Amino acid sequence: MKEQCDHIPVMRNQVLDWIAPKPGGRYLDATVGLGGHAAGLMERTVGQAWLLGLDRDVQALRRAQAQLT
C-alpha cells in the first residue's frame, strides 16, 4: 500500500535521466529517504530492477518501504 507524503524529490527527472535505469539493472540508493527517487527508478524499469535502499533514519526507511511495496 502506497503512503501519501508531502515530500517532493529534488531534481527527480534530471537524476533519473543521468542514471538512465534499465530493466534488469542493479541499483543502490544510499540515501533513500522517503523513496521518491527510488520510486522513479522502479517506475522507469517497470519494476524489473534490483534496488537496495539505505538510510540512517529508521522512520524514513519504513516510509520508503511503504512507498515502494
DSSP file (Angstrom, degrees, kcal/mol; ACC not computed):
  #  RESIDUE AA STRUCTURE BP1 BP2  ACC     N-H-->O    O-->H-N    N-H-->O    O-->H-N    TCO  KAPPA ALPHA  PHI   PSI    X-CA   Y-CA   Z-CA
    1    1 A M              0   0    0      0, 0.0     2,-0.3     0, 0.0    68,-0.2   0.000 360.0 360.0 360.0 127.9    0.0    0.0    0.0
    2    2 A K        -     0   0    0     67,-0.1     2,-0.4    66,-0.1    65,-0.2  -0.608 360.0-141.2 -82.1 136.1    1.5    3.4   -1.0
    3    3 A E        -     0   0    0     -2,-0.3     2,-0.3    60,-0.3    -1,-0.0  -0.776  14.7-124.8 -97.1 137.0    1.6    6.0    1.7
    4    4 A Q        +     0   0    0     -2,-0.4     2,-0.3     2,-0.0    63,-0.0  -0.596  36.7 169.3 -78.4 139.5    0.9    9.6    0.8
    5    5 A C        -     0   0    0     -2,-0.3    29,-0.0     2,-0.1     0, 0.0  -0.983  40.4-133.1-148.0 160.5    3.6   12.1    1.7
    6    6 A D        +     0   0    0     -2,-0.3     2,-0.3     2,-0.1    -2,-0.0   0.377  67.0 119.1 -93.1   2.4    4.3   15.8    1.0
    7    7 A H        -     0   0    0     27,-0.0    -2,-0.1     1,-0.0     0, 0.0  -0.522  46.3-162.2 -75.5 132.9    7.9   15.3    0.1
    8    8 A I        -     0   0    0     -2,-0.3    -2,-0.1     4,-0.0    -1,-0.0  -0.964  22.6-125.3-114.4 115.5    9.0   16.2   -3.4
    9    9 A P    >   -     0   0    0      0, 0.0     3,-0.9     0, 0.0     2,-0.3  -0.333  28.6-113.6 -61.2 137.7   12.3   14.7   -4.5
   10   10 A V  T 3  S-     0   0    0      1,-0.3     5,-0.1     2,-0.1    27,-0.0  -0.571  88.6 -12.7 -76.0 129.3   14.8   17.3   -5.7
   11   11 A M  T 3> S+     0   0    0     -2,-0.3     4,-2.8     1,-0.1     5,-0.3   0.826  81.6 164.9  51.7  39.6   15.7   17.1   -9.4
   12   12 A R  H <> S+     0   0    0     -3,-0.9     4,-2.6     1,-0.2     5,-0.2   0.923  71.0  43.2 -54.2 -52.6   14.0   13.7   -9.8
   13   13 A N  H  > S+     0   0    0      1,-0.2     4,-2.6     2,-0.2    -1,-0.2   0.895 114.4  50.2 -64.5 -39.6   13.8   13.7  -13.6
   14   14 A Q  H  > S+     0   0    0      2,-0.2     4,-2.2     1,-0.2    -1,-0.2   0.920 112.4  47.3 -64.4 -43.4   17.3   15.0  -14.0
   15   15 A V  H  X S+     0   0    0     -4,-2.8     4,-2.5     2,-0.2     5,-0.2   0.934 114.5  46.2 -62.8 -46.5   18.8   12.4  -11.6
   16   16 A L  H  X S+     0   0    0     -4,-2.6     4,-2.5    -5,-0.3    -2,-0.2   0.864 110.8  52.6 -67.9 -35.3   16.8    9.6  -13.3
   17   17 A D  H  < S+     0   0    0     -4,-2.6    -1,-0.2    -5,-0.2    -2,-0.2   0.911 111.4  47.6 -62.8 -41.1   17.9   10.8  -16.8
   18   18 A W  H  < S+     0   0    0     -4,-2.2    -2,-0.2     1,-0.2    -1,-0.2   0.909 115.7  43.2 -66.9 -43.0   21.5   10.8  -15.6
   19   19 A I  H  < S-     0   0    0     -4,-2.5    -2,-0.2    -5,-0.2    -1,-0.2   0.868  88.4-161.9 -69.7 -35.9   21.3    7.3  -14.1
   20   20 A A     <  -     0   0    0     -4,-2.5    -3,-0.1    -5,-0.2    -4,-0.1   0.955  15.8-149.3  51.1  59.9   19.3    6.0  -17.1
   21   21 A P        -     0   0    0      0, 0.0    -1,-0.1     0, 0.0    28,-0.0  -0.260  12.8-161.1 -63.4 144.7   18.0    3.0  -15.2
   22   22 A K    >   -     0   0    0     23,-0.1     3,-2.2     4,-0.0    23,-0.2  -0.945  29.1 -94.1-126.0 145.8   17.3   -0.2  -17.3
   23   23 A P  T 3  S+     0   0    0      0, 0.0    26,-0.2     0, 0.0     3,-0.1  -0.315 114.9  27.4 -54.6 138.4   15.2   -3.2  -16.5
   24   24 A G  T 3  S+     0   0    0     24,-5.1    25,-0.2     1,-0.3    21,-0.0   0.335  94.8 132.3  88.0  -6.7   17.3   -5.9  -15.0
   25   25 A G    <   -     0   0    0     -3,-2.2    25,-2.8    23,-0.2     2,-0.4  -0.254  53.4-132.2 -74.6 165.2   19.8   -3.4  -13.6
   26   26 A R  E     -a   50   0A   0     23,-0.2     2,-0.3    -3,-0.1    25,-0.2  -0.984  29.3-178.3-121.4 128.5   21.1   -3.3  -10.0
   27   27 A Y  E     -a   51   0A   0     23,-2.8    25,-2.4    -2,-0.4     2,-0.5  -0.948  20.1-154.7-135.2 147.7   20.9   -0.1   -8.1
   28   28 A L  E     -a   52   0A   0     -2,-0.3     2,-0.7    23,-0.2    25,-0.2  -0.988   3.0-170.7-121.5 124.1   21.9    1.3   -4.7
   29   29 A D  E >   -a   53   0A   0     23,-2.8    25,-2.9    -2,-0.5     3,-0.8  -0.901   6.2-178.2-111.2  98.5   20.2    4.3   -3.2
   30   30 A A  T 3  S+     0   0    0     -2,-0.7    -1,-0.1     1,-0.3     3,-0.1   0.528  83.1  38.4 -79.9  -6.0   22.4    5.1   -0.2
   31   31 A T  T 3  S+     0   0    0     24,-0.1    -1,-0.3     1,-0.1    24,-0.2  -0.446  71.4 159.6-134.8  59.9   20.1    8.0    1.0
   32   32 A V    X   +     0   0    0     22,-2.6     3,-2.9    -3,-0.8     4,-0.3   0.756  13.6 167.6 -61.9 -27.4   16.7    6.5    0.1
   33   33 A G  T 3  S-     0   0    0     21,-0.4    31,-0.4     1,-0.3    -1,-0.2  -0.263  74.2 -12.5  53.2-122.6   14.9    8.9    2.5
   34   34 A L  T 3  S-     0   0    0     29,-0.1    -1,-0.3    30,-0.1    33,-0.1   0.360 100.4-106.1 -94.4   5.2   11.2    8.6    1.7
   35   35 A G  S <> S+     0   0    0     -3,-2.9     4,-2.7    -4,-0.1     5,-0.2   0.617  75.5 134.7  89.5  13.2   11.8    6.7   -1.5
   36   36 A G  H  > S+     0   0    0     -4,-0.3     4,-1.7     2,-0.2     5,-0.1   0.942  79.6  36.1 -63.4 -50.5   11.0    9.4   -4.1
   37   37 A H  H  > S+     0   0    0     -5,-0.2     4,-2.3     2,-0.2    -1,-0.2   0.894 117.7  53.8 -69.4 -38.8   14.0    8.8   -6.4
   38   38 A A  H  > S+     0   0    0     -6,-0.3     4,-2.3     1,-0.2    -2,-0.2   0.896 107.2  51.2 -61.8 -40.7   13.8    5.0   -5.8
   39   39 A A  H  X S+     0   0    0     -4,-2.7     4,-2.3     1,-0.2    -1,-0.2   0.906 109.8  50.2 -63.6 -41.1   10.1    5.0   -6.8
   40   40 A G  H  X S+     0   0    0     -4,-1.7     4,-2.4     2,-0.2    -2,-0.2   0.892 109.0  52.1 -63.0 -39.7   11.0    6.8  -10.0
   41   41 A L  H  X S+     0   0    0     -4,-2.3     4,-1.2     1,-0.2    -2,-0.2   0.921 111.0  46.6 -61.9 -44.4   13.8    4.3  -10.7
   42   42 A M  H  <>S+     0   0    0     -4,-2.3     5,-3.1     1,-0.2     6,-0.3   0.858 110.8  53.1 -68.7 -34.1   11.4    1.4  -10.3
   43   43 A E  H ><5S+     0   0    0     -4,-2.3     3,-1.3     1,-0.2    -2,-0.2   0.930 109.1  48.9 -63.2 -44.6    8.8    3.2  -12.5
   44   44 A R  H 3<5S+     0   0    0     -4,-2.4    -1,-0.2     1,-0.3    -2,-0.2   0.738 114.2  45.3 -70.2 -21.6   11.3    3.6  -15.3
   45   45 A T  T ><5S-     0   0    0     -4,-1.2     3,-2.1    -5,-0.2    -1,-0.3   0.287 110.6-120.7-101.5   9.9   12.4    0.0  -15.1
   46   46 A V  T < 5 -     0   0    0     -3,-1.3    -3,-0.2     1,-0.3    -2,-0.1   0.847  69.5 -61.2  53.6  37.3    8.7   -1.2  -14.9
   47   47 A G  T 3 <S+     0   0    0     -5,-3.1    -1,-0.3    -6,-0.2    -4,-0.1   0.615 113.6 118.9  70.2  12.2    9.6   -2.8  -11.6
   48   48 A Q    <   +     0   0    0     -3,-2.1   -24,-5.1    -6,-0.3     2,-0.3  -0.232  50.2  88.5-106.4  43.3   12.2   -5.0  -13.2
   49   49 A A  S    S-     0   0    0    -26,-0.2     2,-0.5   -25,-0.2   -23,-0.2  -0.918  73.9-120.1-133.2 161.0   15.3   -3.9  -11.3
   50   50 A W  E     -a   26   0A   0    -25,-2.8   -23,-2.8    -2,-0.3     2,-0.4  -0.909  35.9-176.6-101.4 125.9   17.0   -4.8   -8.1
   51   51 A L  E     -a   27   0A   0     -2,-0.5     2,-0.5   -25,-0.2   -23,-0.2  -0.988  17.1-167.0-131.5 127.9   17.2   -1.9   -5.7
   52   52 A L  E     -a   28   0A   0    -25,-2.4   -23,-2.8    -2,-0.4     2,-0.5  -0.969  13.4-164.9-110.7 120.9   18.8   -1.7   -2.3
   53   53 A G  E     -a   29   0A   0     -2,-0.5     2,-0.3   -25,-0.2   -23,-0.2  -0.921   7.2-176.7-110.2 129.2   17.8    1.4   -0.3
   54   54 A L        +     0   0    0    -25,-2.9   -22,-2.6    -2,-0.5   -21,-0.4  -0.905   9.5 158.2-121.4 149.5   19.8    2.6    2.8
   55   55 A D        -     0   0    0     -2,-0.3   -24,-0.1   -24,-0.2     6,-0.1  -0.931  40.9-134.9-164.3 148.1   19.2    5.4    5.2
   56   56 A R  S    S+     0   0    0     -2,-0.3     2,-0.8     1,-0.1    -1,-0.1   0.760  89.3  83.1 -73.5 -25.3   20.2    6.2    8.8
   57   57 A D     >  -     0   0    0      1,-0.2     4,-2.1    -3,-0.1     5,-0.2  -0.724  62.8-164.6 -88.6 109.6   16.6    7.2    9.7
   58   58 A V  H  > S+     0   0    0     -2,-0.8     4,-2.1     1,-0.2    -1,-0.2   0.874  90.3  53.2 -62.3 -39.0   14.6    4.1   10.6
   59   59 A Q  H  > S+     0   0    0      1,-0.2     4,-2.2     2,-0.2    -1,-0.2   0.905 108.1  50.7 -63.7 -40.4   11.3    6.0   10.2
   60   60 A A  H  > S+     0   0    0      1,-0.2     4,-2.8     2,-0.2    -2,-0.2   0.906 108.4  52.9 -63.3 -40.6   12.3    7.1    6.7
   61   61 A L  H  X S+     0   0    0     -4,-2.1     4,-2.5     1,-0.2    -1,-0.2   0.905 108.4  50.3 -61.1 -41.2   13.1    3.5    5.8
   62   62 A R  H  X S+     0   0    0     -4,-2.1     4,-2.1     2,-0.2    -1,-0.2   0.915 112.4  46.4 -63.5 -42.1    9.7    2.4    7.0
   63   63 A R  H  X S+     0   0    0     -4,-2.2     4,-2.1     2,-0.2   -60,-0.3   0.887 111.9  51.1 -68.7 -37.7    8.0    5.1    4.9
   64   64 A A  H  X S+     0   0    0     -4,-2.8     4,-2.2   -31,-0.4    -2,-0.2   0.910 108.6  52.3 -63.7 -41.3   10.2    4.3    1.9
   65   65 A Q  H  X S+     0   0    0     -4,-2.5     4,-1.3     1,-0.2    -2,-0.2   0.920 110.0  48.1 -60.9 -43.4    9.2    0.6    2.2
   66   66 A A  H  < S+     0   0    0     -4,-2.1    -1,-0.2     1,-0.2    -2,-0.2   0.881 112.9  49.3 -63.7 -37.5    5.5    1.6    2.3
   67   67 A Q  H  < S+     0   0    0     -4,-2.1    -2,-0.2   -65,-0.2    -1,-0.2   0.843 115.9  42.3 -68.1 -34.8    6.0    3.8   -0.8
   68   68 A L  H  <        0   0    0     -4,-2.2    -1,-0.2     1,-0.2    -2,-0.2   0.554 360.0 360.0 -96.6  -9.0    7.9    1.1   -2.7
   69   69 A T     <        0   0    0     -4,-1.3    -1,-0.2   -68,-0.2    -2,-0.2   0.426 360.0 360.0-112.7 360.0    5.8   -2.0   -2.0
